[in-house]
């Protein structure tokens, strides 16, 4: 089977969509299938093209057996509704054209969170007369409204119409959460076409081991209890709450907070931290995918946090699985489905989002109770076995094989 996959995020970018697409595609290639990914020049979240790449009309490469076609797009930082919309629309147009020249795909997959990419997937599938599969990572445009970037006006209604159009035209929708699946079914989408394949973790790569002492020394956190947030610094994450927690922890010289990553809010957060004089908090720029495990290895607790809004009760931040697999206790500031996963596994302490006092208290509790930390970490490692990326990739592959009718075929 030949899978044509459209996504505007792909390695060397390190966000959740890029990682999931790469790991699934790599495993599908290992299973004997052909995968072509159409994407753009890596630039997320800063809007600056990564070193070694250019924003060219078209370029090609092979990554672990995956055929990668990169197309030109209008590139901007991950902020500002109008400019980001131009970014999405330009990739939609370029990906549609590129998809028409990919040789003999059996199925076309397009991933969100934004669905301009999904429009391209539907268009390529329709023009090539191939089934289109929508991988649903976010309830867009509702997620835009949830962070205050859009009101319920004409633009919102137009995007909502397009959203439902895509769900109805997809041969299958692969949702990353059960809550998203329930949402679609409640809105009239045939439940037989909506499948759930959650995010997961590469259990071979992310496993418990000794901390990277040299890295801890270079960051000045040797001998400290280190709590870290790893990921995008955006409007949805409300990371000023972590700064407030750091302020509450000033009296604990043994505790340090790391904020690792980049995003639209990072410069503002840096200024806030400077204004507050937070010497116990350190910002670290985005690290390469190959380096993420090193940084996780020095963490004694992993903080996961999103803005306190009902929509985010339906999401499952993929970073929880990597922390769990490495035996790192979680301080989980997200309500809903992901909180249930953490609580039922006993892998961390669930706190209300945007509650700095609760986050600070949870970190103190873990720092002061090694037995608790060991218990939470061990439970996380055990629970992570149920989110093995190789198993989940196989589940999604079954959906693609089913809709394409290409059972058992592997075309190189």
C-alpha positions as CSV (number, residue, x, y, z in Angstrom):
1,X,0.0,0.0,0.0
2,X,1.2,3.5,-0.8
3,X,0.1,6.1,1.8
4,X,0.2,9.8,0.8
5,X,0.4,11.8,4.0
6,X,-0.1,15.6,4.1
7,X,1.1,17.5,7.2
8,X,2.6,20.9,7.7
9,X,4.7,19.6,10.6
10,X,7.4,17.0,10.2
11,X,10.9,16.5,11.7
12,X,13.3,18.1,12.3
13,X,10.4,19.9,14.0
14,X,9.7,18.4,17.4
15,X,6.0,19.2,18.2
16,X,3.5,16.4,18.7
17,X,2.1,16.3,15.1
18,X,5.6,16.1,13.6
19,X,6.6,13.3,16.0
20,X,3.5,11.3,15.6
21,X,3.5,11.5,11.8
22,X,7.2,10.5,11.6
23,X,6.9,7.6,14.0
24,X,3.8,6.2,12.4
25,X,5.2,6.6,8.9
26,X,8.6,5.0,9.9
27,X,6.7,2.0,11.3
28,X,4.5,1.6,8.2
29,X,7.6,1.6,6.0
30,X,9.2,-1.1,8.3
31,X,5.9,-3.1,7.8
32,X,6.6,-3.1,4.0
33,X,4.4,-0.2,2.8
34,X,5.4,3.0,0.9
35,X,4.9,6.4,2.5
36,X,5.2,9.8,0.9
37,X,4.9,12.8,3.1
38,X,4.1,16.2,1.7
39,X,5.1,19.0,4.1
40,X,6.8,22.3,4.1
41,X,10.2,23.7,5.2
42,X,10.7,23.1,8.9
43,X,10.0,26.4,10.8
44,X,7.6,25.7,13.8
45,X,7.1,27.5,16.1
46,X,9.4,30.5,15.5
47,X,8.6,31.0,11.8
48,X,12.3,30.8,10.9
49,X,13.4,28.1,8.5
50,X,15.7,25.6,10.3
51,X,19.4,25.5,9.5
52,X,20.2,23.4,6.5
53,X,16.8,23.9,4.8
54,X,15.4,26.5,2.4
55,X,11.8,27.5,1.6
56,X,12.0,26.3,-2.0
57,X,9.3,25.7,-4.5
58,X,9.8,21.9,-4.1
59,X,12.6,19.7,-2.6
60,X,12.8,16.0,-1.9
61,X,14.6,13.9,0.6
62,X,14.3,10.4,2.2
63,X,14.0,10.1,5.9
64,X,14.3,6.5,7.3
65,X,12.6,5.2,4.2
66,X,9.9,7.8,4.1
67,X,9.8,9.8,0.9
68,X,9.5,13.5,1.9
69,X,8.3,16.2,-0.5
70,X,8.7,19.8,0.9
71,X,6.8,22.6,-0.8
72,X,7.0,26.3,-0.5
73,X,4.7,28.1,1.9
74,X,4.3,31.5,3.4
75,X,6.1,31.2,6.7
76,X,5.4,33.1,9.8
77,X,5.7,32.7,13.6
78,X,3.1,30.7,15.4
79,X,1.1,33.8,16.4
80,X,-1.4,36.2,14.8
81,X,-4.6,34.9,13.2
82,X,-4.3,36.6,9.8
83,X,-0.7,35.8,9.1
84,X,-1.0,32.2,10.4
85,X,-4.1,31.8,8.1
86,X,-1.9,32.9,5.1
87,X,0.6,30.3,6.2
88,X,-2.0,27.6,6.4
89,X,-3.7,28.6,3.1
90,X,-0.4,28.7,1.1
91,X,0.5,25.2,2.3
92,X,-2.9,24.0,1.4
93,X,-2.5,25.2,-2.2
94,X,1.1,24.0,-2.6
95,X,0.3,20.6,-1.0
96,X,-2.7,20.1,-3.2
97,X,-0.6,20.6,-6.3
98,X,2.2,18.4,-5.0
99,X,-0.2,15.7,-4.1
100,X,-1.4,15.5,-7.7
101,X,2.1,14.5,-8.8
102,X,2.8,11.7,-6.3
103,X,2.8,8.4,-8.1
104,X,-0.1,6.0,-7.5
105,X,-1.2,6.5,-3.9
106,X,-3.7,4.1,-2.5
107,X,-5.0,6.4,0.3
108,X,-4.6,10.1,1.2
109,X,-4.2,11.1,4.8
110,X,-4.2,14.7,6.1
111,X,-3.7,15.8,9.7
112,X,-4.9,18.7,11.7
113,X,-4.8,20.6,14.2
114,X,-5.8,23.3,11.6
115,X,-7.8,21.9,8.8
116,X,-6.5,23.8,5.8
117,X,-4.2,20.8,5.4
118,X,-7.3,18.5,5.6
119,X,-8.9,20.5,2.7
120,X,-5.8,19.7,0.6
121,X,-6.1,16.1,1.6
122,X,-9.8,16.0,0.6
123,X,-9.1,17.8,-2.7
124,X,-6.2,15.4,-3.6
125,X,-8.3,12.4,-2.7
126,X,-11.2,13.6,-4.8
127,X,-9.1,14.5,-7.8
128,X,-7.1,11.3,-7.6
129,X,-10.2,9.2,-6.8
130,X,-8.6,7.8,-3.7
131,X,-10.1,7.6,-0.2
132,X,-9.3,10.5,2.1
133,X,-8.7,9.9,5.8
134,X,-8.8,12.9,8.2
135,X,-6.5,12.5,11.3
136,X,-8.2,14.7,13.9
137,X,-5.8,16.3,16.4
138,X,-7.9,19.2,17.5
139,X,-11.4,20.6,17.3
140,X,-10.6,23.5,15.0
141,X,-11.9,26.2,14.8
142,X,-13.3,25.8,18.4
143,X,-9.8,25.7,19.7
144,X,-9.1,29.2,18.3
145,X,-12.1,30.6,20.1
146,X,-11.1,28.8,23.3
147,X,-7.8,30.8,23.5
148,X,-9.6,34.1,22.7
149,X,-8.3,34.5,19.2
150,X,-11.7,34.4,17.5
151,X,-15.3,35.3,18.2
152,X,-18.4,33.5,17.1
153,X,-18.9,35.6,14.0
154,X,-19.1,35.0,10.3
155,X,-15.6,33.7,10.0
156,X,-16.1,31.2,12.8
157,X,-19.4,30.0,11.2
158,X,-17.6,29.6,7.8
159,X,-14.8,27.6,9.3
160,X,-17.3,25.4,11.2
161,X,-19.1,24.7,8.0
162,X,-15.8,23.6,6.4
163,X,-15.1,21.5,9.4
164,X,-18.3,19.5,9.1
165,X,-17.9,19.3,5.3
166,X,-14.5,17.5,5.8
167,X,-15.8,15.1,8.4
168,X,-18.6,14.1,6.1
169,X,-16.4,13.7,3.1
170,X,-13.7,11.6,4.8
171,X,-13.8,7.9,4.3
172,X,-12.6,7.6,7.9
173,X,-11.7,10.0,10.7
174,X,-8.9,9.0,13.0
175,X,-9.3,10.9,16.3
176,X,-6.5,11.1,18.9
177,X,-9.0,11.2,21.8
178,X,-12.3,9.5,22.7
179,X,-13.8,12.9,23.6
180,X,-13.2,14.1,20.0
181,X,-14.9,10.9,18.7
182,X,-17.9,11.5,21.0
183,X,-18.1,15.1,19.8
184,X,-18.3,14.1,16.1
185,X,-20.8,11.4,16.7
186,X,-23.0,13.8,18.7
187,X,-22.8,16.1,15.7
188,X,-24.1,13.5,13.3
189,X,-21.0,11.8,11.9
190,X,-21.4,8.1,11.4
191,X,-19.7,6.3,14.3
192,X,-18.6,3.5,12.0
193,X,-16.3,6.0,10.3
194,X,-14.7,7.5,13.4
195,X,-11.8,5.6,15.0
196,X,-9.6,6.4,18.0
197,X,-5.8,6.1,17.8
198,X,-4.4,7.9,20.8
199,X,-1.0,9.5,21.0
200,X,1.7,7.3,22.5
201,X,5.4,6.8,23.0
202,X,8.4,5.0,21.5
203,X,9.1,2.7,24.4
204,X,12.5,1.7,22.9
205,X,13.7,5.3,22.9
206,X,12.0,6.7,26.0
207,X,12.8,4.5,29.0
208,X,14.0,5.1,32.5
209,X,17.8,5.5,33.0
210,X,20.4,7.6,34.7
211,X,20.2,11.4,34.6
212,X,22.6,13.1,32.2
213,X,25.0,14.6,34.8
214,X,26.9,16.7,32.3
215,X,23.7,18.3,31.0
216,X,22.5,19.0,34.6
217,X,25.9,20.6,35.4
218,X,25.8,22.8,32.2
219,X,22.3,24.1,33.2
220,X,23.4,24.7,36.8
221,X,20.8,22.4,38.3
222,X,23.1,19.6,39.7
223,X,21.9,18.4,43.1
224,X,18.5,20.2,42.7
225,X,15.0,18.9,42.4
226,X,14.2,19.7,38.8
227,X,10.7,20.2,37.5
228,X,10.3,20.8,33.8
229,X,7.7,21.9,31.2
230,X,8.7,20.7,27.7
231,X,6.7,22.0,24.7
232,X,5.3,24.9,22.9
233,X,5.0,28.2,24.8
234,X,1.7,29.4,23.3
235,X,-1.6,31.0,24.1
236,X,-3.2,27.7,24.9
237,X,-0.7,26.8,27.6
238,X,-1.1,29.7,30.0
239,X,2.5,29.3,31.2
240,X,2.4,32.4,33.3
241,X,0.9,30.1,35.9
242,X,4.2,28.3,36.1
243,X,6.0,31.6,36.6
244,X,3.6,32.3,39.5
245,X,4.4,28.9,40.9
246,X,8.1,29.6,40.7
247,X,7.5,32.8,42.6
248,X,5.8,30.8,45.4
249,X,8.8,28.5,45.5
250,X,11.4,31.2,46.0
251,X,12.0,29.9,49.5
252,X,13.0,26.4,48.3
253,X,16.5,26.8,47.0
254,X,16.6,23.0,46.3
255,X,13.8,23.3,43.6
256,X,14.4,24.5,40.0
257,X,11.9,24.9,37.2
258,X,12.9,24.5,33.5
259,X,10.8,25.7,30.6
260,X,12.0,24.0,27.5
261,X,10.8,25.0,24.1
262,X,9.6,28.0,22.1
263,X,6.5,29.7,20.9
264,X,4.5,32.9,20.5
265,X,4.5,33.7,24.3
266,X,8.1,33.0,25.1
267,X,9.5,36.5,24.9
268,X,6.6,37.8,27.0
269,X,7.2,35.0,29.6
270,X,10.9,35.8,29.7
271,X,10.2,39.5,30.4
272,X,7.7,38.5,33.1
273,X,10.2,36.2,34.7
274,X,12.8,39.0,34.6
275,X,10.4,41.5,36.2
276,X,9.6,39.0,39.0
277,X,13.3,38.2,39.6
278,X,12.8,34.5,39.2
279,X,16.3,33.1,39.7
280,X,14.8,29.6,40.3
281,X,13.4,29.4,36.8
282,X,15.4,28.8,33.6
283,X,14.3,29.1,30.0
284,X,15.8,26.6,27.5
285,X,15.4,26.9,23.8
286,X,13.9,24.2,21.6
287,X,16.1,21.1,21.5
288,X,16.5,18.7,18.6
289,X,14.3,15.6,18.6
290,X,17.4,13.4,19.3
291,X,18.2,15.5,22.4
292,X,14.7,15.4,24.1
293,X,15.4,12.3,26.1
294,X,18.6,13.8,27.6
295,X,16.6,16.7,28.9
296,X,13.8,14.6,30.2
297,X,16.4,12.4,32.0
298,X,17.3,15.3,34.4
299,X,13.7,16.0,35.4
300,X,12.4,14.8,38.8
301,X,8.9,16.0,37.8
302,X,7.2,16.9,34.5
303,X,4.7,19.7,34.5
304,X,1.8,19.5,31.9
305,X,-0.4,22.5,31.7
306,X,-3.1,24.1,29.5
307,X,-5.4,27.0,29.8
308,X,-8.6,26.4,31.9
309,X,-11.2,26.2,29.2
310,X,-13.8,23.4,28.6
311,X,-12.4,22.5,25.1
312,X,-9.1,21.4,26.6
313,X,-10.9,18.8,28.7
314,X,-11.1,16.9,25.4
315,X,-7.4,16.8,24.6
316,X,-4.6,14.5,25.6
317,X,-1.2,16.2,25.6
318,X,1.2,13.7,24.1
319,X,4.0,14.8,26.4
320,X,2.5,12.8,29.3
321,X,3.4,9.5,27.7
322,X,7.1,10.2,27.3
323,X,7.3,11.3,30.9
324,X,5.4,8.2,32.0
325,X,7.6,5.9,30.0
326,X,10.7,7.4,31.6
327,X,9.3,7.1,35.1
328,X,9.0,10.8,35.7
329,X,6.2,11.8,38.1
330,X,3.6,14.2,36.5
331,X,2.1,17.4,37.8
332,X,-0.9,17.5,35.5
333,X,-2.7,20.8,35.2
334,X,-5.3,19.8,32.6
335,X,-8.9,18.7,33.2
336,X,-10.8,16.0,31.4
337,X,-9.7,12.8,29.5
338,X,-5.9,13.3,30.1
339,X,-6.4,13.9,33.8
340,X,-8.3,10.7,34.0
341,X,-5.4,8.8,32.4
342,X,-2.9,10.2,34.9
343,X,-5.2,9.7,37.9
344,X,-6.2,6.2,37.0
345,X,-2.6,5.2,36.3
346,X,-1.4,6.8,39.5
347,X,1.4,8.4,37.5
348,X,1.2,11.9,39.0
349,X,-0.7,14.5,40.9
350,X,-3.6,16.1,39.1
351,X,-4.1,19.8,39.9
352,X,-6.6,22.4,38.6
353,X,-5.3,24.4,35.6
354,X,-4.2,28.0,36.1
355,X,-3.7,27.2,39.9
356,X,-0.1,28.2,40.7
357,X,-0.5,27.4,44.4
358,X,-1.6,23.9,43.6
359,X,1.3,23.3,41.2
360,X,3.8,24.6,43.7
361,X,2.3,22.4,46.5
362,X,2.4,19.3,44.3
363,X,6.1,19.9,43.4
364,X,7.0,20.4,47.1
365,X,5.1,17.2,47.9
366,X,7.0,15.2,45.4
367,X,10.4,16.8,46.3
368,X,9.9,16.0,50.0
369,X,8.7,12.5,49.6
370,X,11.1,10.2,47.7
371,X,8.8,7.2,48.3
372,X,5.9,9.0,46.6
373,X,8.1,10.1,43.7
374,X,9.2,6.5,43.2
375,X,5.6,5.2,43.4
376,X,4.3,7.7,40.9
377,X,7.2,7.1,38.5
378,X,6.8,3.3,38.7
379,X,3.1,3.5,38.0
380,X,3.8,5.7,35.0
381,X,6.2,3.3,33.5
382,X,3.7,0.5,33.9
383,X,0.9,2.5,32.4
384,X,3.0,3.6,29.4
385,X,3.1,0.0,28.2
386,X,-0.5,0.5,27.1
387,X,0.5,3.4,24.8
388,X,3.2,1.7,22.8
389,X,3.6,3.8,19.6
390,X,4.3,0.6,17.5
391,X,0.9,-0.9,18.5
392,X,-0.9,2.4,17.9
393,X,0.7,2.8,14.5
394,X,-0.5,-0.7,13.6
395,X,-4.1,0.2,14.6
396,X,-4.1,3.3,12.3
397,X,-2.6,1.2,9.5
398,X,-5.5,-1.2,9.8
399,X,-7.9,1.7,9.2
400,X,-5.9,2.9,6.1
401,X,-5.8,-0.7,4.7
402,X,-9.5,-1.1,5.2
403,X,-10.5,2.1,3.5
404,X,-8.0,1.7,0.6
405,X,-8.9,-1.9,-0.1
406,X,-5.2,-2.6,-0.4
407,X,-5.1,-5.5,2.1
408,X,-1.7,-7.2,2.2
409,X,-0.2,-5.1,-0.5
410,X,3.2,-3.5,-0.1
411,X,4.4,-1.5,-3.1
412,X,7.9,0.0,-3.2
